[in-house]
Amino acid sequence: MPTKADRKRTDAAITSFHTYYSSSSNWGSERWHDSLYPALCQPTRYAALINQYVSLTEVEQILSENLPSSQTVSRIQLPSRNTLQPVSKSDPELIIFEHTIDNATNATSPPAVHIFPPPTPKPSLHDANQLLLSHWNLDAASAICAHMLDIHPGARVLDLCAAPGGKSIALAQSLFPHLKTPSSSTTTSAQPSPTTSCLHSNEIDLPRNRRLKNNLRSYLPASLFASGHVQTFSIDGTDAKALSRFPFGQSGYDRVLLDAPCSSERHIIHAQLRAASSGHTAEEMARWRPGSSRNMAKTQLALLLTALAATKVGGRVVYSTCSISSEENDGVVEKTLVQLRKERGKGSCAWVVKVELGSEGIGKGRDEWVGLDECSEATKYGRIVVPDHPGGGGWGPLYFSVLTKVGPGDVET
């Protein structure tokens, strides 16, 4: 049983946690206590990212098995570009399914949370001798940051903090769509050119790196690894020498995804709820301090500067976290912009960053992507998906900022 001193420390940690996130610099007392915190306490609502390198029909059958009569499986519509150009049938598309609740049968009850079954091995469409896992269970918000990179075949892509691998799998499906259908030839000409379409997935933590490698090989065609189009690395993105260790080095990548390590508050909340049910305190809550986000932001800043330096002029970086702390989200982007201004003032930086989304973004409220308002809300430098969003999806949290690297002639927003 916890001692009186233990309970006192627990109460102090929980009080400090609520004080921090209900502050005016974060969510405010009313929204935090009345809406956001209760929503974060609810079970995570999962969706399924389909592995398009196996039969879609078979995957849909797996996802539909053992469903309650009030639930069906339906496809999630991800945000789309606001463009007058028609969408090509060859454009890569992520396929994500969720459980749809028939509210007419029980309109007064909140939607039940149904977890999709574990992924099942199925023959690869490209190589019937290889078994690949059918789907990846995830919070649907997680797929949005990969989707916002706007990847097309031929791009050089770096996933800077890639473990456990779900986002890299999503990126690969956009990079290598030709393997989604049976190949009529196994010759080299059927494969993408060695100079285009590559995915470099990086994870510095060695146990997580091993998990990343295993996951990628469980979902992606073996030919991508044999040809070197998909590679994994274990490089410290905060190290000053990091860029020299990546194959394409400084300014060598078309797209960089930085899903940065963060405070992951929903995980802390769920851990504490489980521990409290047996009269204990979760280690995650006991370790949390008001300065946790400030310390985490230092690492995130270093990683974001590396991500931008690795990107070509004209390329794009998506910075994302699953944190709800403004220090780890807009705060990191703001510090990055300030740091880059200082470097340009010294003559050590010859490029500019444009912020695409948010109230300070290029669009100034006229976002380039259609459908973002239905799942997220604008922040200063990006957008955030939170489970109390009026859209009712229950996804998140997920913050994302879309940054474009441009030449010195462009004006920074």
C-alpha positions in Angstrom: 0.0 0.0 0.0 1.3 3.5 -0.8 2.4 5.5 2.2 1.1 8.9 3.3 4.3 10.4 1.8 3.7 8.5 -1.5 0.1 9.8 -1.7 1.3 13.3 -1.0 3.8 13.2 -3.9 1.1 11.7 -6.1 -1.4 14.4 -5.3 1.3 17.1 -5.9 2.3 15.6 -9.3 -1.3 15.3 -10.5 -2.1 18.9 -9.3 0.9 20.2 -11.1 0.0 18.3 -14.2 -3.5 19.8 -14.3 -2.2 23.3 -13.5 0.2 23.2 -16.4 -2.2 22.1 -19.0 -5.1 24.2 -17.8 -3.0 27.4 -17.9 -3.7 30.2 -20.4 -0.6 29.3 -22.3 -2.0 25.9 -23.1 -5.7 25.1 -23.0 -7.3 27.2 -20.4 -9.1 26.0 -17.3 -12.6 25.7 -18.7 -11.7 23.6 -21.8 -9.1 21.5 -20.0 -11.4 20.4 -17.2 -14.8 20.4 -19.0 -13.8 19.0 -22.4 -10.2 18.0 -23.3 -9.1 16.2 -20.2 -12.2 14.0 -20.0 -11.8 13.2 -23.8 -8.1 12.3 -23.2 -9.2 9.9 -20.5 -11.3 7.9 -22.9 -9.8 4.8 -24.6 -7.9 5.6 -27.8 -10.0 5.1 -30.8 -8.2 3.0 -33.3 -8.3 2.9 -37.1 -6.6 0.5 -39.5 -4.0 1.6 -42.1 -4.4 -1.0 -44.9 -1.3 -2.6 -46.3 -1.9 -2.1 -50.0 0.8 -4.7 -50.9 -1.7 -7.5 -50.1 -5.3 -8.1 -51.3 -7.6 -5.3 -50.2 -10.6 -7.7 -50.3 -8.9 -10.0 -47.9 -8.0 -7.2 -45.5 -11.6 -5.8 -45.5 -12.8 -9.3 -44.6 -10.4 -9.5 -41.7 -11.5 -6.1 -40.4 -15.2 -6.9 -40.6 -15.0 -10.1 -38.6 -16.7 -10.3 -35.2 -18.1 -6.8 -35.4 -21.1 -5.9 -33.2 -24.3 -5.6 -35.2 -24.3 -1.8 -34.7 -20.9 -1.3 -36.2 -19.6 -1.3 -39.8 -16.2 -0.7 -41.4 -15.9 2.5 -43.5 -13.1 4.3 -45.2 -11.7 7.5 -43.7 -11.5 10.5 -46.1 -8.2 12.2 -45.5 -7.7 15.9 -46.3 -7.3 16.7 -50.0 -5.5 19.5 -51.8 -7.5 22.6 -52.8 -6.5 22.6 -56.5 -8.2 23.0 -59.8 -6.1 20.2 -61.3 -7.9 16.9 -61.5 -6.6 14.1 -59.3 -4.8 11.5 -61.3 -5.9 7.9 -60.8 -2.2 7.1 -60.4 -1.7 9.5 -57.5 -0.8 7.6 -54.3 -3.5 7.2 -51.8 -3.5 6.0 -48.2 -6.4 3.7 -47.3 -7.6 3.9 -43.7 -10.7 2.3 -42.2 -12.6 3.0 -39.0 -15.5 1.5 -37.2 -18.8 3.4 -37.9 -21.4 3.3 -35.2 -25.1 3.1 -36.0 -26.2 5.8 -33.6 -29.8 5.3 -34.5 -29.8 2.1 -32.4 -28.6 3.9 -29.3 -28.4 7.6 -29.9 -28.0 8.5 -26.2 -24.9 6.4 -25.6 -21.4 7.4 -26.6 -19.8 5.3 -29.4 -18.3 2.1 -28.2 -14.6 1.6 -28.9 -13.9 -1.5 -31.0 -10.3 -2.5 -31.5 -9.5 -4.1 -34.9 -8.2 -7.6 -34.8 -4.4 -8.1 -34.9 -2.8 -8.0 -38.4 -2.8 -11.3 -40.3 -0.1 -12.6 -42.7 -1.2 -12.5 -46.3 0.6 -13.2 -49.6 2.2 -10.2 -51.2 0.6 -9.0 -54.4 4.1 -8.6 -55.9 5.6 -11.9 -54.7 3.2 -14.7 -53.7 6.1 -16.4 -51.8 6.3 -13.5 -49.3 3.8 -13.1 -46.5 3.1 -9.5 -45.4 0.9 -8.3 -42.6 -2.6 -7.1 -43.5 -2.9 -3.8 -41.7 -1.5 -1.5 -39.0 -3.7 -0.5 -36.1 -3.2 3.2 -35.2 -4.9 6.4 -34.2 -6.1 7.8 -37.5 -4.5 11.2 -36.7 -1.1 9.5 -36.9 -1.6 9.0 -40.7 -2.3 12.7 -41.3 1.3 13.9 -40.7 2.6 11.3 -43.3 -0.2 12.3 -45.6 0.6 16.0 -45.3 4.1 15.4 -46.7 2.4 15.1 -50.1 4.7 12.4 -51.4 4.8 11.2 -55.0 6.9 8.4 -56.6 10.4 9.6 -57.4 11.0 11.5 -54.1 13.8 11.0 -51.7 12.2 10.8 -48.3 13.7 10.7 -44.8 11.7 9.6 -41.7 13.9 11.1 -39.0 12.4 9.4 -35.9 10.6 6.5 -37.5 10.0 3.8 -34.8 7.9 1.8 -34.5 7.3 2.2 -38.3 3.7 2.9 -39.0 4.3 6.2 -40.7 7.2 4.8 -42.7 4.9 2.1 -44.0 2.4 4.8 -45.0 5.2 6.8 -46.7 6.4 3.7 -48.6 2.9 3.1 -50.0 3.0 6.5 -51.6 6.5 6.1 -52.9 6.2 2.6 -54.4 2.6 2.3 -55.8 3.8 0.0 -58.7 4.2 -2.9 -56.2 0.5 -2.6 -55.1 -0.5 -4.7 -58.2 0.9 -8.0 -59.5 4.0 -7.3 -61.6 4.0 -8.9 -65.1 7.8 -8.9 -65.0 10.5 -9.6 -62.5 13.2 -7.9 -64.5 15.2 -4.9 -63.3 13.1 -2.6 -65.6 10.1 -3.3 -63.4 11.8 -1.8 -60.4 12.1 2.0 -59.7 15.3 3.7 -60.7 18.1 3.6 -58.0 18.3 7.4 -58.2 14.6 7.9 -57.3 11.9 6.7 -54.9 13.8 6.0 -51.7 12.8 5.9 -48.1 15.4 6.2 -45.3 13.9 5.4 -41.9 15.9 6.4 -38.9 15.7 5.6 -35.2 18.6 6.2 -32.7 17.3 4.0 -29.9 18.6 0.5 -30.7 15.8 -1.6 -29.3 13.3 0.6 -31.1 15.5 0.4 -34.2 15.3 -3.4 -34.2 11.5 -3.2 -33.9 11.4 -0.7 -36.8 13.4 -3.0 -39.0 11.2 -6.0 -38.2 8.0 -4.0 -38.8 9.1 -2.7 -42.1 10.1 -6.1 -43.4 6.8 -7.5 -42.2 4.8 -4.9 -44.3 6.9 -4.0 -47.3 7.9 -6.1 -50.3 11.4 -7.7 -49.9 12.5 -6.3 -53.3 12.5 -2.8 -51.8 15.2 -3.8 -49.2 17.2 -5.9 -51.7 17.4 -2.9 -54.1 18.2 -0.5 -51.4 15.2 1.7 -52.0 14.2 1.3 -48.3 16.9 1.5 -45.7 17.0 1.9 -42.0 19.6 3.9 -40.0 20.5 4.5 -36.3 21.7 8.1 -36.4 21.4 10.7 -33.6 19.5 13.5 -35.4 20.6 16.0 -32.7 24.2 15.5 -33.4 26.0 18.2 -35.4 27.5 15.4 -37.6 24.2 13.8 -38.4 23.8 15.2 -41.9 27.1 13.8 -43.0 26.0 10.3 -42.0 22.7 10.3 -44.0 23.3 9.0 -47.6 22.0 12.2 -49.2 23.4 14.6 -46.6 22.7 18.2 -46.4 19.9 19.5 -48.7 19.6 16.0 -50.2 16.0 15.0 -49.4 12.8 16.1 -51.1 10.7 15.4 -48.0 11.5 14.9 -44.3 9.0 13.7 -41.7 9.9 14.5 -38.1 7.4 12.8 -35.8 9.4 13.9 -32.8 9.7 12.3 -29.4 7.4 14.1 -27.0 5.7 14.1 -23.6 2.8 12.0 -24.9 0.4 13.2 -22.3 -2.5 10.9 -23.3 -0.2 7.9 -22.5 0.6 9.5 -19.1 -3.1 10.0 -18.3 -4.0 6.4 -19.3 -1.1 5.0 -17.2 -2.2 7.0 -14.2 -5.8 5.9 -14.6 -4.8 2.3 -14.6 -2.5 2.7 -11.6 -5.0 4.7 -9.6 -7.6 1.9 -10.0 -5.3 -0.2 -7.7 -4.3 2.6 -5.4 -0.9 3.3 -7.0 0.8 6.1 -9.0 2.0 5.5 -12.5 5.8 6.0 -13.0 5.0 8.2 -16.0 3.0 10.6 -13.8 5.6 10.5 -11.0 8.4 11.5 -13.4 6.4 14.3 -15.0 7.5 17.8 -14.0 6.4 21.3 -15.1 9.7 21.7 -16.9 9.4 18.3 -18.8 8.0 20.0 -21.9 10.7 22.7 -21.8 13.5 20.1 -21.7 11.8 18.0 -24.4 11.5 21.1 -26.6 15.3 21.4 -26.7 15.7 18.0 -28.3 12.8 18.7 -30.7 14.4 22.0 -31.7 17.7 20.3 -32.6 15.9 17.6 -34.5 13.8 20.1 -36.5 16.9 22.1 -37.5 18.5 18.9 -38.7 15.3 18.0 -40.7 15.3 21.4 -42.4 19.0 21.2 -43.2 18.5 17.8 -44.8 15.7 19.1 -47.1 16.3 20.5 -50.6 15.3 24.0 -51.4 11.7 23.6 -52.6 11.3 20.6 -50.3 8.9 20.1 -47.4 9.2 19.1 -43.8 6.3 18.0 -41.6 7.0 18.4 -37.9 4.6 16.5 -35.7 4.1 15.4 -32.1 1.4 13.7 -30.1 1.9 16.3 -27.3 -0.7 18.8 -26.2 1.9 21.2 -24.9 2.3 24.5 -26.8 6.0 24.5 -25.8 6.5 21.3 -27.8 4.4 22.3 -30.7 4.1 25.9 -31.9 6.9 26.8 -29.4 9.4 24.6 -31.2 8.5 25.9 -34.6 8.8 29.5 -33.4 12.2 28.9 -31.8 13.3 27.3 -35.1 12.3 30.3 -37.1 14.1 32.6 -34.7 17.2 30.5 -34.8 17.2 30.5 -38.6 16.8 34.3 -38.7 19.9 34.6 -36.5 21.9 32.3 -38.8 20.8 34.2 -41.9 21.9 37.4 -40.1 25.3 35.9 -39.7 25.4 34.8 -43.3 25.5 31.1 -42.3 22.1 30.2 -43.8 21.1 30.9 -47.4 17.5 29.7 -47.3 14.2 30.6 -45.8 11.3 28.6 -44.2 7.7 29.2 -45.1 5.0 28.0 -42.7 2.1 26.5 -44.7 -0.7 26.2 -42.2 -2.0 27.9 -39.1 -2.9 31.5 -38.3 0.6 32.6 -39.2 0.9 30.4 -42.3 0.9 31.4 -46.0 -2.8 30.8 -46.4 -3.7 33.0 -43.4 -6.8 30.8 -42.8 -7.1 29.8 -46.5 -5.4 26.5 -46.0 -4.2 24.6 -49.1 -5.8 21.4 -47.9 -9.5 20.8 -47.8 -11.0 18.8 -44.9 -8.6 19.9 -42.2 -11.3 21.8 -40.3 -13.3 18.6 -40.0 -10.6 16.9 -38.0 -8.3 19.6 -36.5 -8.1 23.1 -35.3 -5.6 25.8 -36.3 -2.7 26.9 -34.1 -0.2 29.7 -34.8 2.1 27.6 -36.9 0.1 24.5 -37.7 -2.9 22.5 -36.7 -3.7 20.0 -33.9 -6.1 17.0 -33.8 -7.6 16.6 -30.3 -10.2 14.1 -29.1 -12.7 16.8 -28.1 -12.8 18.3 -31.6 -16.4 19.1 -32.6 -16.0 16.7 -35.6 -16.5 13.9 -33.2 -13.8 11.6 -34.5 -12.2 11.2 -31.1 -8.7 11.0 -32.7 -5.5 12.4 -31.4 -3.8 14.3 -30.0 -1.6 15.0 -33.0 0.1 18.4 -33.7 1.6 19.0 -37.2 3.3 21.9 -38.9 4.0 21.9 -42.6 7.2 23.8 -43.5 8.6 24.6 -47.0 12.2 25.4 -47.5 12.7 28.1 -50.2 15.3 30.3 -51.6 16.5 33.6 -50.1 14.3 35.7 -52.4 11.2 34.5 -50.7 9.7 36.2 -47.7 9.4 34.2 -44.5 6.0 34.2 -42.9 
